[in-house]
Amino acid sequence: MGFFSKLFGSRELKITDPDFGEIESFSKRGNDVGWQINHTFLGFPVEILIAGDANGIASHQKQILRSALAQETNIKTEATNALKEQYDNAEMEFTSLEKLFILRGISVRDEGFEMAFQEKEAPNYFFNVHFENNKQVGVAIDG
């Protein structure tokens, strides 16, 4: 193991989660581990980032993720409405989520999750739709 790997603990962990199969760490800090799950959601291959420890995913965050994945149709409707509202505010035509965006990732937090949509026409813009209890509560636009 190299100096920086030893110093920063950058060795990746891999475990088999009973719900999501083989998952891999993307960060480690002390006992905290950031896990990456590769999954298909809304027809897009996405990376899901979720917290836990060396033994696996944090149970509360896993529960949030499982609930969201089980309600894919509802989540799509919520995300579509939130993105359409942003387009309406900019006086732009919203055709469909699939025509305008690519879902790049999902980040799970203790209070909910966030979906990162990359705009196809202007790929430097990301629309981050925030969810709590599987209802969208806001959108942040990064460019």
DOPAMI-605490 format. One record per atom (N, C-alpha, C): residue number from 0; atom name; x, y, z. Coordinates in steps of 0.1 Angstrom, whole numbers, plus 5000, padded with zeros to 4 digits. Layout:
BEGIN
<node seq="NUM" atom="CA" east="X" north="Y" up="Z"/>
...
//
This chain:
BEGIN
<node seq="0" atom="N" east="5009" north="4988" up="5000"/>
<node seq="0" atom="CA" east="5000" north="5000" up="5000"/>
<node seq="0" atom="C" east="5009" north="5012" up="5000"/>
<node seq="1" atom="N" east="5006" north="5022" up="4991"/>
<node seq="1" atom="CA" east="5014" north="5034" up="4990"/>
<node seq="1" atom="C" east="5011" north="5043" up="5002"/>
<node seq="2" atom="N" east="5020" north="5054" up="5003"/>
<node seq="2" atom="CA" east="5019" north="5063" up="5014"/>
<node seq="2" atom="C" east="5006" north="5070" up="5014"/>
<node seq="3" atom="N" east="5001" north="5075" up="5003"/>
<node seq="3" atom="CA" east="4988" north="5083" up="5003"/>
<node seq="3" atom="C" east="4976" north="5073" up="5006"/>
<node seq="4" atom="N" east="4977" north="5061" up="5001"/>
<node seq="4" atom="CA" east="4966" north="5052" up="5004"/>
<node seq="4" atom="C" east="4965" north="5049" up="5019"/>
<node seq="5" atom="N" east="4977" north="5047" up="5025"/>
<node seq="5" atom="CA" east="4978" north="5044" up="5039"/>
<node seq="5" atom="C" east="4973" north="5057" up="5047"/>
<node seq="6" atom="N" east="4978" north="5068" up="5043"/>
<node seq="6" atom="CA" east="4975" north="5081" up="5050"/>
<node seq="6" atom="C" east="4960" north="5084" up="5049"/>
<node seq="7" atom="N" east="4954" north="5083" up="5037"/>
<node seq="7" atom="CA" east="4940" north="5088" up="5036"/>
<node seq="7" atom="C" east="4930" north="5076" up="5035"/>
<node seq="8" atom="N" east="4935" north="5064" up="5036"/>
<node seq="8" atom="CA" east="4926" north="5053" up="5037"/>
<node seq="8" atom="C" east="4918" north="5051" up="5024"/>
<node seq="9" atom="N" east="4924" north="5053" up="5012"/>
<node seq="9" atom="CA" east="4917" north="5053" up="5000"/>
<node seq="9" atom="C" east="4915" north="5039" up="4994"/>
<node seq="10" atom="N" east="4918" north="5028" up="5001"/>
<node seq="10" atom="CA" east="4916" north="5015" up="4996"/>
<node seq="10" atom="C" east="4901" north="5013" up="4995"/>
<node seq="11" atom="N" east="4896" north="5008" up="4984"/>
<node seq="11" atom="CA" east="4882" north="5006" up="4982"/>
<node seq="11" atom="C" east="4877" north="4993" up="4989"/>
<node seq="12" atom="N" east="4865" north="4994" up="4995"/>
<node seq="12" atom="CA" east="4859" north="4982" up="5001"/>
<node seq="12" atom="C" east="4848" north="4977" up="4991"/>
<node seq="13" atom="N" east="4846" north="4964" up="4992"/>
<node seq="13" atom="CA" east="4835" north="4958" up="4984"/>
<node seq="13" atom="C" east="4828" north="4948" up="4993"/>
<node seq="14" atom="N" east="4815" north="4949" up="4993"/>
<node seq="14" atom="CA" east="4806" north="4940" up="5000"/>
<node seq="14" atom="C" east="4795" north="4936" up="4992"/>
<node seq="15" atom="N" east="4788" north="4925" up="4996"/>
<node seq="15" atom="CA" east="4776" north="4921" up="4989"/>
<node seq="15" atom="C" east="4764" north="4925" up="4998"/>
<node seq="16" atom="N" east="4756" north="4934" up="4993"/>
<node seq="16" atom="CA" east="4744" north="4938" up="5001"/>
<node seq="16" atom="C" east="4732" north="4929" up="4997"/>
<node seq="17" atom="N" east="4724" north="4924" up="5007"/>
<node seq="17" atom="CA" east="4713" north="4915" up="5003"/>
<node seq="17" atom="C" east="4703" north="4921" up="4994"/>
<node seq="18" atom="N" east="4702" north="4934" up="4993"/>
<node seq="18" atom="CA" east="4692" north="4941" up="4985"/>
<node seq="18" atom="C" east="4698" north="4945" up="4971"/>
<node seq="19" atom="N" east="4710" north="4950" up="4971"/>
<node seq="19" atom="CA" east="4716" north="4956" up="4960"/>
<node seq="19" atom="C" east="4728" north="4949" up="4954"/>
<node seq="20" atom="N" east="4731" north="4937" up="4959"/>
<node seq="20" atom="CA" east="4742" north="4929" up="4953"/>
<node seq="20" atom="C" east="4756" north="4935" up="4957"/>
<node seq="21" atom="N" east="4765" north="4934" up="4948"/>
<node seq="21" atom="CA" east="4779" north="4939" up="4951"/>
<node seq="21" atom="C" east="4779" north="4954" up="4950"/>
<node seq="22" atom="N" east="4784" north="4960" up="4961"/>
<node seq="22" atom="CA" east="4785" north="4975" up="4961"/>
<node seq="22" atom="C" east="4800" north="4978" up="4965"/>
<node seq="23" atom="N" east="4804" north="4990" up="4962"/>
<node seq="23" atom="CA" east="4818" north="4994" up="4964"/>
<node seq="23" atom="C" east="4818" north="5007" up="4971"/>
<node seq="24" atom="N" east="4828" north="5009" up="4979"/>
<node seq="24" atom="CA" east="4830" north="5022" up="4986"/>
<node seq="24" atom="C" east="4836" north="5032" up="4976"/>
<node seq="25" atom="N" east="4832" north="5045" up="4979"/>
<node seq="25" atom="CA" east="4839" north="5056" up="4971"/>
<node seq="25" atom="C" east="4846" north="5065" up="4980"/>
<node seq="26" atom="N" east="4843" north="5064" up="4993"/>
<node seq="26" atom="CA" east="4851" north="5072" up="5003"/>
<node seq="26" atom="C" east="4851" north="5066" up="5017"/>
<node seq="27" atom="N" east="4861" north="5069" up="5024"/>
<node seq="27" atom="CA" east="4862" north="5064" up="5038"/>
<node seq="27" atom="C" east="4868" north="5075" up="5047"/>
<node seq="28" atom="N" east="4862" north="5077" up="5058"/>
<node seq="28" atom="CA" east="4866" north="5087" up="5068"/>
<node seq="28" atom="C" east="4863" north="5082" up="5081"/>
<node seq="29" atom="N" east="4874" north="5077" up="5088"/>
<node seq="29" atom="CA" east="4872" north="5071" up="5101"/>
<node seq="29" atom="C" east="4863" north="5059" up="5099"/>
<node seq="30" atom="N" east="4852" north="5058" up="5107"/>
<node seq="30" atom="CA" east="4843" north="5046" up="5106"/>
<node seq="30" atom="C" east="4833" north="5048" up="5095"/>
<node seq="31" atom="N" east="4832" north="5060" up="5089"/>
<node seq="31" atom="CA" east="4821" north="5064" up="5079"/>
<node seq="31" atom="C" east="4826" north="5059" up="5066"/>
<node seq="32" atom="N" east="4817" north="5053" up="5058"/>
<node seq="32" atom="CA" east="4820" north="5048" up="5045"/>
<node seq="32" atom="C" east="4809" north="5053" up="5036"/>
<node seq="33" atom="N" east="4813" north="5058" up="5024"/>
<node seq="33" atom="CA" east="4804" north="5062" up="5014"/>
<node seq="33" atom="C" east="4803" north="5051" up="5004"/>
<node seq="34" atom="N" east="4791" north="5045" up="5001"/>
<node seq="34" atom="CA" east="4789" north="5034" up="4993"/>
<node seq="34" atom="C" east="4783" north="5038" up="4979"/>
<node seq="35" atom="N" east="4787" north="5032" up="4969"/>
<node seq="35" atom="CA" east="4781" north="5034" up="4955"/>
<node seq="35" atom="C" east="4774" north="5022" up="4951"/>
<node seq="36" atom="N" east="4762" north="5024" up="4947"/>
<node seq="36" atom="CA" east="4753" north="5013" up="4941"/>
<node seq="36" atom="C" east="4751" north="5017" up="4926"/>
<node seq="37" atom="N" east="4753" north="5008" up="4917"/>
<node seq="37" atom="CA" east="4750" north="5010" up="4903"/>
<node seq="37" atom="C" east="4736" north="5003" up="4901"/>
<node seq="38" atom="N" east="4727" north="5011" up="4896"/>
<node seq="38" atom="CA" east="4713" north="5007" up="4895"/>
<node seq="38" atom="C" east="4707" north="5014" up="4883"/>
<node seq="39" atom="N" east="4696" north="5008" up="4877"/>
<node seq="39" atom="CA" east="4688" north="5015" up="4867"/>
<node seq="39" atom="C" east="4676" north="5020" up="4873"/>
<node seq="40" atom="N" east="4673" north="5033" up="4871"/>
<node seq="40" atom="CA" east="4662" north="5040" up="4876"/>
<node seq="40" atom="C" east="4656" north="5050" up="4866"/>
<node seq="41" atom="N" east="4643" north="5050" up="4864"/>
<node seq="41" atom="CA" east="4637" north="5058" up="4854"/>
<node seq="41" atom="C" east="4643" north="5056" up="4840"/>
<node seq="42" atom="N" east="4648" north="5044" up="4838"/>
<node seq="42" atom="CA" east="4653" north="5040" up="4825"/>
<node seq="42" atom="C" east="4668" north="5044" up="4823"/>
<node seq="43" atom="N" east="4674" north="5050" up="4833"/>
<node seq="43" atom="CA" east="4688" north="5055" up="4832"/>
<node seq="43" atom="C" east="4697" north="5047" up="4841"/>
<node seq="44" atom="N" east="4709" north="5043" up="4836"/>
<node seq="44" atom="CA" east="4718" north="5037" up="4845"/>
<node seq="44" atom="C" east="4724" north="5048" up="4854"/>
<node seq="45" atom="N" east="4722" north="5047" up="4867"/>
<node seq="45" atom="CA" east="4727" north="5057" up="4877"/>
<node seq="45" atom="C" east="4736" north="5052" up="4887"/>
<node seq="46" atom="N" east="4744" north="5061" up="4893"/>
<node seq="46" atom="CA" east="4752" north="5058" up="4905"/>
<node seq="46" atom="C" east="4744" north="5063" up="4917"/>
<node seq="47" atom="N" east="4742" north="5055" up="4927"/>
<node seq="47" atom="CA" east="4735" north="5059" up="4939"/>
<node seq="47" atom="C" east="4746" north="5060" up="4950"/>
<node seq="48" atom="N" east="4747" north="5071" up="4956"/>
<node seq="48" atom="CA" east="4756" north="5073" up="4967"/>
<node seq="48" atom="C" east="4749" north="5073" up="4980"/>
<node seq="49" atom="N" east="4754" north="5065" up="4989"/>
<node seq="49" atom="CA" east="4747" north="5063" up="5002"/>
<node seq="49" atom="C" east="4757" north="5061" up="5013"/>
<node seq="50" atom="N" east="4754" north="5065" up="5025"/>
<node seq="50" atom="CA" east="4763" north="5064" up="5036"/>
<node seq="50" atom="C" east="4762" north="5051" up="5044"/>
<node seq="51" atom="N" east="4772" north="5048" up="5051"/>
<node seq="51" atom="CA" east="4772" north="5036" up="5060"/>
<node seq="51" atom="C" east="4785" north="5035" up="5067"/>
<node seq="52" atom="N" east="4788" north="5022" up="5070"/>
<node seq="52" atom="CA" east="4801" north="5019" up="5076"/>
<node seq="52" atom="C" east="4807" north="5007" up="5069"/>
<node seq="53" atom="N" east="4818" north="5002" up="5075"/>
<node seq="53" atom="CA" east="4825" north="4991" up="5068"/>
<node seq="53" atom="C" east="4816" north="4978" up="5067"/>
<node seq="54" atom="N" east="4806" north="4977" up="5075"/>
<node seq="54" atom="CA" east="4797" north="4966" up="5074"/>
<node seq="54" atom="C" east="4786" north="4967" up="5064"/>
<node seq="55" atom="N" east="4783" north="4979" up="5059"/>
<node seq="55" atom="CA" east="4773" north="4981" up="5049"/>
<node seq="55" atom="C" east="4766" north="4995" up="5050"/>
<node seq="56" atom="N" east="4755" north="4995" up="5043"/>
<node seq="56" atom="CA" east="4747" north="5008" up="5042"/>
<node seq="56" atom="C" east="4739" north="5011" up="5055"/>
<node seq="57" atom="N" east="4739" north="5024" up="5059"/>
<node seq="57" atom="CA" east="4731" north="5028" up="5071"/>
<node seq="57" atom="C" east="4716" north="5024" up="5069"/>
<node seq="58" atom="N" east="4711" north="5018" up="5079"/>
<node seq="58" atom="CA" east="4697" north="5013" up="5077"/>
<node seq="58" atom="C" east="4687" north="5023" up="5074"/>
<node seq="59" atom="N" east="4687" north="5035" up="5080"/>
<node seq="59" atom="CA" east="4678" north="5045" up="5078"/>
<node seq="59" atom="C" east="4678" north="5050" up="5063"/>
<node seq="60" atom="N" east="4691" north="5052" up="5058"/>
<node seq="60" atom="CA" east="4692" north="5056" up="5044"/>
<node seq="60" atom="C" east="4688" north="5045" up="5035"/>
<node seq="61" atom="N" east="4691" north="5033" up="5038"/>
<node seq="61" atom="CA" east="4686" north="5022" up="5030"/>
<node seq="61" atom="C" east="4671" north="5021" up="5029"/>
<node seq="62" atom="N" east="4664" north="5024" up="5040"/>
<node seq="62" atom="CA" east="4650" north="5024" up="5040"/>
<node seq="62" atom="C" east="4645" north="5035" up="5031"/>
<node seq="63" atom="N" east="4651" north="5047" up="5031"/>
<node seq="63" atom="CA" east="4647" north="5058" up="5022"/>
<node seq="63" atom="C" east="4649" north="5054" up="5008"/>
<node seq="64" atom="N" east="4660" north="5048" up="5005"/>
<node seq="64" atom="CA" east="4663" north="5044" up="4991"/>
<node seq="64" atom="C" east="4653" north="5033" up="4986"/>
<node seq="65" atom="N" east="4651" north="5023" up="4994"/>
<node seq="65" atom="CA" east="4642" north="5012" up="4990"/>
<node seq="65" atom="C" east="4628" north="5018" up="4988"/>
<node seq="66" atom="N" east="4623" north="5027" up="4996"/>
<node seq="66" atom="CA" east="4610" north="5033" up="4994"/>
<node seq="66" atom="C" east="4609" north="5041" up="4981"/>
<node seq="67" atom="N" east="4620" north="5049" up="4978"/>
<node seq="67" atom="CA" east="4620" north="5056" up="4966"/>
<node seq="67" atom="C" east="4620" north="5047" up="4953"/>
<node seq="68" atom="N" east="4628" north="5037" up="4954"/>
<node seq="68" atom="CA" east="4629" north="5027" up="4942"/>
<node seq="68" atom="C" east="4616" north="5020" up="4940"/>
<node seq="69" atom="N" east="4608" north="5017" up="4951"/>
<node seq="69" atom="CA" east="4596" north="5011" up="4950"/>
<node seq="69" atom="C" east="4585" north="5020" up="4945"/>
<node seq="70" atom="N" east="4587" north="5033" up="4945"/>
<node seq="70" atom="CA" east="4577" north="5042" up="4940"/>
<node seq="70" atom="C" east="4582" north="5050" up="4928"/>
<node seq="71" atom="N" east="4588" north="5043" up="4919"/>
<node seq="71" atom="CA" east="4594" north="5049" up="4907"/>
<node seq="71" atom="C" east="4585" north="5058" up="4899"/>
<node seq="72" atom="N" east="4573" north="5053" up="4897"/>
<node seq="72" atom="CA" east="4563" north="5061" up="4889"/>
<node seq="72" atom="C" east="4560" north="5074" up="4896"/>
<node seq="73" atom="N" east="4558" north="5074" up="4909"/>
<node seq="73" atom="CA" east="4555" north="5086" up="4917"/>
<node seq="73" atom="C" east="4567" north="5095" up="4917"/>
<node seq="74" atom="N" east="4579" north="5090" up="4918"/>
<node seq="74" atom="CA" east="4591" north="5098" up="4919"/>
<node seq="74" atom="C" east="4593" north="5105" up="4905"/>
<node seq="75" atom="N" east="4591" north="5097" up="4894"/>
<node seq="75" atom="CA" east="4592" north="5103" up="4881"/>
<node seq="75" atom="C" east="4582" north="5115" up="4879"/>
<node seq="76" atom="N" east="4570" north="5113" up="4884"/>
<node seq="76" atom="CA" east="4560" north="5124" up="4883"/>
<node seq="76" atom="C" east="4564" north="5136" up="4891"/>
<node seq="77" atom="N" east="4569" north="5134" up="4903"/>
<node seq="77" atom="CA" east="4573" north="5145" up="4911"/>
<node seq="77" atom="C" east="4585" north="5152" up="4905"/>
<node seq="78" atom="N" east="4595" north="5145" up="4900"/>
<node seq="78" atom="CA" east="4607" north="5151" up="4893"/>
<node seq="78" atom="C" east="4603" north="5158" up="4881"/>
<node seq="79" atom="N" east="4594" north="5152" up="4873"/>
<node seq="79" atom="CA" east="4589" north="5159" up="4860"/>
<node seq="79" atom="C" east="4582" north="5172" up="4863"/>
<node seq="80" atom="N" east="4574" north="5172" up="4873"/>
<node seq="80" atom="CA" east="4566" north="5184" up="4877"/>
<node seq="80" atom="C" east="4576" north="5195" up="4882"/>
<node seq="81" atom="N" east="4586" north="5191" up="4890"/>
<node seq="81" atom="CA" east="4596" north="5201" up="4895"/>
<node seq="81" atom="C" east="4604" north="5207" up="4883"/>
<node seq="82" atom="N" east="4608" north="5199" up="4874"/>
<node seq="82" atom="CA" east="4616" north="5203" up="4863"/>
<node seq="82" atom="C" east="4608" north="5212" up="4853"/>
<node seq="83" atom="N" east="4596" north="5208" up="4851"/>
<node seq="83" atom="CA" east="4586" north="5215" up="4842"/>
<node seq="83" atom="C" east="4584" north="5229" up="4848"/>
<node seq="84" atom="N" east="4583" north="5230" up="4861"/>
<node seq="84" atom="CA" east="4581" north="5243" up="4868"/>
<node seq="84" atom="C" east="4593" north="5252" up="4865"/>
<node seq="85" atom="N" east="4605" north="5247" up="4866"/>
<node seq="85" atom="CA" east="4617" north="5255" up="4863"/>
<node seq="85" atom="C" east="4617" north="5260" up="4849"/>
<node seq="86" atom="N" east="4613" north="5251" up="4839"/>
<node seq="86" atom="CA" east="4612" north="5255" up="4825"/>
<node seq="86" atom="C" east="4601" north="5266" up="4823"/>
<node seq="87" atom="N" east="4590" north="5264" up="4830"/>
<node seq="87" atom="CA" east="4579" north="5274" up="4829"/>
<node seq="87" atom="C" east="4584" north="5287" up="4834"/>
<node seq="88" atom="N" east="4591" north="5287" up="4845"/>
<node seq="88" atom="CA" east="4596" north="5300" up="4851"/>
<node seq="88" atom="C" east="4606" north="5307" up="4842"/>
<node seq="89" atom="N" east="4613" north="5299" up="4833"/>
<node seq="89" atom="CA" east="4622" north="5305" up="4824"/>
<node seq="89" atom="C" east="4616" north="5307" up="4810"/>
<node seq="90" atom="N" east="4602" north="5305" up="4810"/>
<node seq="90" atom="CA" east="4595" north="5307" up="4797"/>
<node seq="90" atom="C" east="4601" north="5299" up="4786"/>
<node seq="91" atom="N" east="4604" north="5286" up="4789"/>
<node seq="91" atom="CA" east="4609" north="5276" up="4780"/>
<node seq="91" atom="C" east="4599" north="5265" up="4779"/>
<node seq="92" atom="N" east="4599" north="5258" up="4767"/>
<node seq="92" atom="CA" east="4590" north="5247" up="4765"/>
<node seq="92" atom="C" east="4596" north="5234" up="4771"/>
<node seq="93" atom="N" east="4588" north="5228" up="4779"/>
<node seq="93" atom="CA" east="4592" north="5215" up="4785"/>
<node seq="93" atom="C" east="4585" north="5204" up="4778"/>
<node seq="94" atom="N" east="4592" north="5196" up="4771"/>
<node seq="94" atom="CA" east="4586" north="5185" up="4763"/>
<node seq="94" atom="C" east="4585" north="5172" up="4771"/>
<node seq="95" atom="N" east="4596" north="5167" up="4776"/>
<node seq="95" atom="CA" east="4595" north="5155" up="4785"/>
<node seq="95" atom="C" east="4608" north="5154" up="4792"/>
<node seq="96" atom="N" east="4608" north="5147" up="4803"/>
<node seq="96" atom="CA" east="4620" north="5144" up="4811"/>
<node seq="96" atom="C" east="4630" north="5137" up="4802"/>
<node seq="97" atom="N" east="4626" north="5127" up="4795"/>
<node seq="97" atom="CA" east="4635" north="5118" up="4787"/>
<node seq="97" atom="C" east="4641" north="5126" up="4776"/>
<node seq="98" atom="N" east="4634" north="5136" up="4770"/>
<node seq="98" atom="CA" east="4639" north="5143" up="4758"/>
<node seq="98" atom="C" east="4649" north="5154" up="4763"/>
<node seq="99" atom="N" east="4647" north="5159" up="4775"/>
<node seq="99" atom="CA" east="4655" north="5171" up="4779"/>
<node seq="99" atom="C" east="4667" north="5167" up="4789"/>
<node seq="100" atom="N" east="4666" north="5156" up="4796"/>
<node seq="100" atom="CA" east="4675" north="5153" up="4807"/>
<node seq="100" atom="C" east="4680" north="5139" up="4807"/>
<node seq="101" atom="N" east="4692" north="5137" up="4813"/>
<node seq="101" atom="CA" east="4697" north="5124" up="4816"/>
<node seq="101" atom="C" east="4699" north="5124" up="4832"/>
<node seq="102" atom="N" east="4693" north="5114" up="4838"/>
<node seq="102" atom="CA" east="4695" north="5112" up="4852"/>
<node seq="102" atom="C" east="4709" north="5106" up="4855"/>
<node seq="103" atom="N" east="4717" north="5114" up="4862"/>
<node seq="103" atom="CA" east="4731" north="5110" up="4864"/>
<node seq="103" atom="C" east="4734" north="5103" up="4877"/>
<node seq="104" atom="N" east="4726" north="5107" up="4887"/>
<node seq="104" atom="CA" east="4729" north="5101" up="4900"/>
<node seq="104" atom="C" east="4718" north="5104" up="4911"/>
<node seq="105" atom="N" east="4719" north="5096" up="4921"/>
<node seq="105" atom="CA" east="4710" north="5098" up="4933"/>
<node seq="105" atom="C" east="4719" north="5098" up="4945"/>
<node seq="106" atom="N" east="4717" north="5108" up="4954"/>
<node seq="106" atom="CA" east="4725" north="5109" up="4966"/>
<node seq="106" atom="C" east="4714" north="5108" up="4978"/>
<node seq="107" atom="N" east="4716" north="5098" up="4986"/>
<node seq="107" atom="CA" east="4707" north="5096" up="4998"/>
<node seq="107" atom="C" east="4713" north="5103" up="5010"/>
<node seq="108" atom="N" east="4704" north="5110" up="5017"/>
<node seq="108" atom="CA" east="4708" north="5116" up="5030"/>
<node seq="108" atom="C" east="4698" north="5111" up="5041"/>
<node seq="109" atom="N" east="4700" north="5115" up="5053"/>
<node seq="109" atom="CA" east="4692" north="5111" up="5064"/>
<node seq="109" atom="C" east="4677" north="5116" up="5063"/>
<node seq="110" atom="N" east="4676" north="5128" up="5056"/>
<node seq="110" atom="CA" east="4663" north="5134" up="5056"/>
<node seq="110" atom="C" east="4656" north="5132" up="5042"/>
<node seq="111" atom="N" east="4662" north="5125" up="5033"/>
<node seq="111" atom="CA" east="4656" north="5123" up="5020"/>
<node seq="111" atom="C" east="4667" north="5119" up="5009"/>
<node seq="112" atom="N" east="4665" north="5123" up="4997"/>
<node seq="112" atom="CA" east="4675" north="5121" up="4987"/>
<node seq="112" atom="C" east="4674" north="5132" up="4976"/>
<node seq="113" atom="N" east="4684" north="5132" up="4967"/>
<node seq="113" atom="CA" east="4685" north="5142" up="4957"/>
<node seq="113" atom="C" east="4688" north="5134" up="4944"/>
<node seq="114" atom="N" east="4681" north="5139" up="4933"/>
<node seq="114" atom="CA" east="4684" north="5133" up="4920"/>
<node seq="114" atom="C" east="4690" north="5144" up="4911"/>
<node seq="115" atom="N" east="4701" north="5140" up="4905"/>
<node seq="115" atom="CA" east="4709" north="5150" up="4897"/>
<node seq="115" atom="C" east="4706" north="5147" up="4882"/>
<node seq="116" atom="N" east="4699" north="5156" up="4876"/>
<node seq="116" atom="CA" east="4696" north="5155" up="4861"/>
<node seq="116" atom="C" east="4705" north="5165" up="4853"/>
<node seq="117" atom="N" east="4711" north="5159" up="4843"/>
<node seq="117" atom="CA" east="4720" north="5167" up="4834"/>
<node seq="117" atom="C" east="4712" north="5171" up="4822"/>
<node seq="118" atom="N" east="4712" north="5184" up="4819"/>
<node seq="118" atom="CA" east="4704" north="5189" up="4807"/>
<node seq="118" atom="C" east="4712" north="5184" up="4795"/>
<node seq="119" atom="N" east="4704" north="5178" up="4785"/>
<node seq="119" atom="CA" east="4710" north="5173" up="4773"/>
<node seq="119" atom="C" east="4715" north="5184" up="4764"/>
<node seq="120" atom="N" east="4708" north="5195" up="4762"/>
<node seq="120" atom="CA" east="4711" north="5206" up="4753"/>
<node seq="120" atom="C" east="4723" north="5214" up="4758"/>
<node seq="121" atom="N" east="4723" north="5216" up="4771"/>
<node seq="121" atom="CA" east="4734" north="5224" up="4777"/>
<node seq="121" atom="C" east="4740" north="5215" up="4788"/>
<node seq="122" atom="N" east="4749" north="5206" up="4785"/>
<node seq="122" atom="CA" east="4754" north="5195" up="4794"/>
<node seq="122" atom="C" east="4762" north="5201" up="4806"/>
<node seq="123" atom="N" east="4764" north="5214" up="4807"/>
<node seq="123" atom="CA" east="4771" north="5219" up="4818"/>
<node seq="123" atom="C" east="4761" north="5223" up="4829"/>
<node seq="124" atom="N" east="4748" north="5221" up="4827"/>
<node seq="124" atom="CA" east="4738" north="5224" up="4837"/>
<node seq="124" atom="C" east="4732" north="5212" up="4843"/>
<node seq="125" atom="N" east="4732" north="5212" up="4856"/>
<node seq="125" atom="CA" east="4726" north="5201" up="4864"/>
<node seq="125" atom="C" east="4714" north="5206" up="4872"/>
<node seq="126" atom="N" east="4703" north="5199" up="4872"/>
<node seq="126" atom="CA" east="4691" north="5203" up="4879"/>
<node seq="126" atom="C" east="4690" north="5192" up="4890"/>
<node seq="127" atom="N" east="4692" north="5196" up="4903"/>
<node seq="127" atom="CA" east="4692" north="5187" up="4914"/>
<node seq="127" atom="C" east="4678" north="5188" up="4921"/>
<node seq="128" atom="N" east="4670" north="5178" up="4920"/>
<node seq="128" atom="CA" east="4657" north="5178" up="4926"/>
<node seq="128" atom="C" east="4658" north="5171" up="4940"/>
<node seq="129" atom="N" east="4654" north="5178" up="4950"/>
<node seq="129" atom="CA" east="4655" north="5174" up="4964"/>
<node seq="129" atom="C" east="4641" north="5167" up="4968"/>
<node seq="130" atom="N" east="4642" north="5156" up="4975"/>
<node seq="130" atom="CA" east="4630" north="5149" up="4979"/>
<node seq="130" atom="C" east="4631" north="5146" up="4994"/>
<node seq="131" atom="N" east="4619" north="5147" up="5000"/>
<node seq="131" atom="CA" east="4617" north="5143" up="5014"/>
<node seq="131" atom="C" east="4604" north="5135" up="5014"/>
<node seq="132" atom="N" east="4604" north="5123" up="5020"/>
<node seq="132" atom="CA" east="4592" north="5115" up="5021"/>
<node seq="132" atom="C" east="4586" north="5112" up="5007"/>
<node seq="133" atom="N" east="4595" north="5111" up="4997"/>
<node seq="133" atom="CA" east="4592" north="5108" up="4983"/>
<node seq="133" atom="C" east="4584" north="5119" up="4976"/>
<node seq="134" atom="N" east="4585" north="5131" up="4982"/>
<node seq="134" atom="CA" east="4579" north="5143" up="4975"/>
<node seq="134" atom="C" east="4590" north="5153" up="4973"/>
<node seq="135" atom="N" east="4589" north="5159" up="4961"/>
<node seq="135" atom="CA" east="4600" north="5169" up="4958"/>
<node seq="135" atom="C" east="4597" north="5182" up="4966"/>
<node seq="136" atom="N" east="4608" north="5187" up="4972"/>
<node seq="136" atom="CA" east="4607" north="5199" up="4981"/>
<node seq="136" atom="C" east="4616" north="5210" up="4975"/>
<node seq="137" atom="N" east="4622" north="5209" up="4964"/>
<node seq="137" atom="CA" east="4630" north="5220" up="4959"/>
<node seq="137" atom="C" east="4639" north="5215" up="4947"/>
<node seq="138" atom="N" east="4644" north="5225" up="4940"/>
<node seq="138" atom="CA" east="4653" north="5223" up="4929"/>
<node seq="138" atom="C" east="4664" north="5232" up="4930"/>
<node seq="139" atom="N" east="4676" north="5228" up="4928"/>
<node seq="139" atom="CA" east="4688" north="5236" up="4927"/>
<node seq="139" atom="C" east="4694" north="5234" up="4914"/>
<node seq="140" atom="N" east="4699" north="5245" up="4907"/>
<node seq="140" atom="CA" east="4705" north="5244" up="4894"/>
<node seq="140" atom="C" east="4719" north="5248" up="4895"/>
<node seq="141" atom="N" east="4728" north="5239" up="4891"/>
<node seq="141" atom="CA" east="4742" north="5241" up="4891"/>
<node seq="141" atom="C" east="4747" north="5242" up="4876"/>
<node seq="142" atom="N" east="4756" north="5251" up="4874"/>
<node seq="142" atom="CA" east="4762" north="5252" up="4860"/>
<node seq="142" atom="C" east="4776" north="5255" up="4860"/>
//
